[in-house]
Structures are given as C-alpha cells and as structure tokens.
C-alpha cells in the first residue's frame, strides 16, 4: 500500500534521510525504530509532504505522493499524528475531533466517526466539552490519535505516542493503538520504547543516521543482538 523507494530528504543543506526504502501493506502494523536524530520523524514528514523529497519515490496505492501538496495527501487516506500531540488547547475535545474530519469523504461521515472514536476512547466522551489544553498529557494523546482517526484513514502514522506519558498511560495508549490496528487500519509507528513497539508491530525497520540499517519481523529484531544491546538494554 505504502512504498518508499530510495527516498532522501534534507533540511536546507543538512541531509536528514538517505535512500530510505520501506513498505507497509494494507492492514499491517510496521515500526520505525532508532535513536534520537535517526531520521524517523523525517521519514513520516516525507510521506505526509511536510518535508520535500530530494530524491526517490513515495507512492500510496501507486499514486505518487511526493509530487502532491501536503493538504491533498490526507485525501488518499493517510493520517499523521505528530510528536508532541499538538492539540488545539483553546478548543473543546469535540471541536478538536470535528476539525480532524476536514476532507470531504471524512466530513460526510463525521458524526458516525466521532461516536466510534468515543467508543475507543471513553475518556474523551466524558470530556467532550472540556478545553483540550486543560487535559492531562495522556488524555491529550488520546485526543491526538482520535483526531487522526477522524480522517477515516487507511494508514495511521504515529510519531512517539508514548513520549512524556506515565507508564500507566503508556499501557493504555498502546492498548488502544492495538485495538485500532485490529479494526483493520494500517499503522506506521515511530517509537523509542522499542520493546513496546515490537510487541505491537509485525515488522520493523531500524534507522541510524538517516539510513535503514536493518529490518525484519518483530521477533527477529527482538532476538537480534545488535538491537538488544542498543535499544533493549540486554
């Protein structure tokens, strides 16, 4: 469904990723692993059009995504939940969700999708009239994921969903992401908590200095000595 073929991108004159090649199949859960600065977030931004691809190709169901303006890419069914939640603090939970359904297809089913989001995240239903900025970090993360679901995406890209969360909220967040995946939505997950990521995804790619240095099934990577030493503390 999603394919990156030798994709490179830079911030000005500073290279960020180089010859990155990854694939995500329909309904699959795939991880992007690596240390800070490895190029994980840049890879997601290249897919969603927030960073210009300097070489290589990004396709989604055969459509050339790299040549599209960023505001058109969600119409294909790609939702990007960025690092740091980035909710609208002066808007209510309900308003934050409604604004997520901004493409015509999603807008037509907005009321139905909101109820689905509230079923997945009952805490959001309880706080639907609360200002997003007054919620806890964990609740804001739920809202950010829920807003991404409002697009009715075929691919949900999540950037560090456990960042800054207490362990109990990390557990809840990963439980909900797993639930969303079981509903049939493909997941592309960037996560520094490698052990948790590998428990959720089916396959993963490891990035280092902007390059993919290895990939495999979650079990293969969990048993890989290099991954164990670098990321799992084994």
C-alpha positions in Angstrom: 0.0 0.0 0.0 2.7 2.5 1.0 6.2 2.3 -0.6 9.2 4.4 -0.2 11.9 3.7 -2.8 15.4 5.1 -2.0 13.9 8.3 -0.5 16.3 11.1 0.5 15.4 14.4 2.2 17.2 17.3 3.8 16.6 20.4 6.0 18.3 23.0 3.9 21.8 21.8 3.2 21.7 19.3 6.1 20.9 15.7 5.0 18.2 14.1 7.1 17.4 10.7 5.5 19.2 8.9 2.7 18.0 6.2 0.4 15.3 5.0 2.8 13.3 2.1 1.5 10.3 0.9 3.5 6.9 -0.7 2.7 3.6 -1.0 4.6 1.0 -3.4 3.4 -2.8 -3.0 3.8 -3.8 -3.6 7.4 -0.2 -4.1 8.5 1.5 -2.7 11.6 5.1 -1.6 10.9 7.6 0.1 13.2 10.3 2.7 12.6 12.9 2.3 15.3 16.1 4.2 16.1 17.8 6.7 18.4 17.0 10.4 18.5 18.1 12.1 15.2 18.0 8.8 13.3 15.5 10.2 10.8 12.3 8.5 12.0 10.2 11.7 12.2 11.6 13.0 8.9 10.5 9.8 7.2 6.9 10.4 8.4 7.1 14.0 7.3 8.4 13.0 3.9 5.3 10.7 3.5 2.9 13.5 4.6 4.5 16.1 2.4 5.8 18.3 5.3 9.4 17.7 4.1 10.3 17.8 0.4 11.7 14.6 -1.0 15.0 15.4 -2.8 15.3 12.0 -4.5 13.5 8.7 -4.6 9.8 8.0 -4.7 6.9 7.8 -2.3 3.8 6.0 -3.5 0.5 5.1 -1.9 -1.6 2.6 -3.8 0.5 3.5 -6.8 -0.1 7.3 -6.5 3.0 9.5 -6.5 2.6 11.2 -3.1 5.9 13.2 -3.2 4.5 15.3 -6.1 1.3 16.3 -4.2 0.8 19.3 -2.0 0.6 18.3 1.7 -3.1 19.3 2.1 -4.1 16.8 -0.6 -2.3 13.8 0.9 -4.8 13.1 3.7 -7.5 12.7 1.0 -5.7 9.5 0.0 -6.3 8.0 3.4 -3.1 8.9 5.2 -3.3 10.4 8.7 -0.2 11.8 10.5 -0.3 12.1 14.3 2.8 14.2 15.0 5.1 14.1 18.0 4.0 16.2 20.9 0.3 15.8 20.5 -0.3 19.4 19.1 -4.0 19.6 20.0 -5.8 22.9 19.8 -5.7 24.0 23.5 -8.5 26.6 23.4 -10.9 24.3 21.6 -13.0 21.6 23.2 -12.4 17.9 22.8 -15.4 17.7 20.4 -14.2 20.7 18.4 -10.7 19.1 18.1 -12.2 15.9 16.8 -14.5 17.7 14.3 -11.6 19.6 12.8 -9.9 16.3 12.1 -12.6 15.4 9.6 -11.6 18.1 7.1 -11.5 16.2 3.9 -14.9 15.8 2.1 -15.2 12.0 2.5 -14.5 12.1 6.2 -16.7 15.2 6.7 -19.7 13.3 5.3 -19.4 10.7 8.0 -18.2 12.9 10.8 -21.0 12.3 13.3 -20.6 8.5 12.9 -16.8 8.6 13.2 -16.9 10.7 16.4 -19.1 8.1 18.0 -16.6 5.4 17.0 -13.7 7.5 18.5 -15.7 7.9 21.7 -16.2 4.1 21.8 -12.5 3.6 21.5 -11.6 6.4 24.0 -14.5 6.6 26.5 -12.4 9.2 28.5 -12.8 11.6 25.5 -16.6 11.1 25.6 -16.6 12.1 29.2 -14.6 15.2 28.4 -16.2 16.2 25.1 -17.0 19.7 26.3 -13.7 20.2 28.1 -11.0 22.5 26.7 -8.2 20.3 25.3 -5.5 22.5 27.0 -6.8 21.6 30.5 -6.5 17.8 29.9 -3.6 15.6 31.1 -0.8 14.6 28.7 -2.3 11.1 28.4 -5.7 12.4 27.6 -4.3 14.8 25.0 -2.5 11.9 23.4 -5.8 10.0 23.1 -7.3 13.2 21.6 -4.5 13.5 19.0 -4.9 9.8 18.0 -8.7 10.2 17.9 -8.4 13.3 15.7 -6.2 11.3 13.3 -9.0 8.6 13.2 -11.5 11.3 12.2 -10.0 11.2 8.7 -11.1 7.5 8.4 -7.5 6.7 7.4 -6.3 3.5 5.7 -2.9 4.3 7.2 -2.4 5.9 10.6 1.2 7.3 11.2 2.0 7.8 14.8 5.1 9.7 16.0 6.3 8.8 19.5 2.8 8.3 21.0 4.2 7.4 24.4 6.5 10.4 24.7 6.2 12.0 28.1 3.5 9.7 29.4 3.3 8.0 32.7 3.7 4.2 32.5 0.0 3.5 33.1 -1.0 5.9 30.3 1.6 4.3 28.0 -0.1 1.0 28.6 -3.5 2.5 27.8 -2.1 4.2 24.7 -0.6 1.0 23.2 -3.7 -1.0 24.1 -5.8 1.5 22.1 -3.4 1.5 19.1 -3.6 -2.3 19.1 -7.4 -2.0 19.1 -7.3 0.4 16.1 -5.0 -1.9 14.2 -7.3 -4.9 14.9 -10.1 -2.9 13.3 -8.2 -3.0 10.0 -6.3 0.3 10.0 -2.6 0.0 8.9 -0.2 1.5 11.4 3.2 3.1 10.8 4.7 3.6 14.3 7.7 5.7 15.3 8.5 4.8 18.9 11.6 5.0 21.1 10.2 2.4 23.5 11.4 -0.4 21.3 10.2 -3.3 23.4 6.7 -1.9 23.5 6.8 -1.1 19.8 8.0 -4.7 18.9 5.1 -6.1 20.9 2.6 -4.2 18.7 4.0 -4.3 15.2 4.5 -7.2 12.9 7.6 -5.9 11.2 10.0 -3.0 11.8 12.9 -1.0 10.2 15.8 0.3 12.2 17.2 3.7 11.2 20.6 5.1 12.0 22.0 8.4 10.8 19.2 8.7 8.3 19.6 5.2 6.8 17.8 1.9 7.2 20.4 -0.4 8.7 18.2 -3.5 9.2 14.7 -4.7 9.0 12.8 -7.8 9.9 9.9 -9.3 11.8 9.3 -8.1 15.3 10.5 -11.4 16.7 13.7 -11.3 14.5 14.6 -7.9 15.7 13.8 -8.6 19.4 16.2 -11.5 19.2 18.9 -9.6 17.3 21.9 -9.0 19.5 22.6 -5.5 18.0 19.1 -4.4 18.7 19.2 -6.0 22.1 22.4 -4.1 23.0 21.4 -0.8 21.5 17.7 -0.5 22.4 16.5 -3.2 24.8 19.3 -3.0 27.4 20.1 -6.7 27.1 
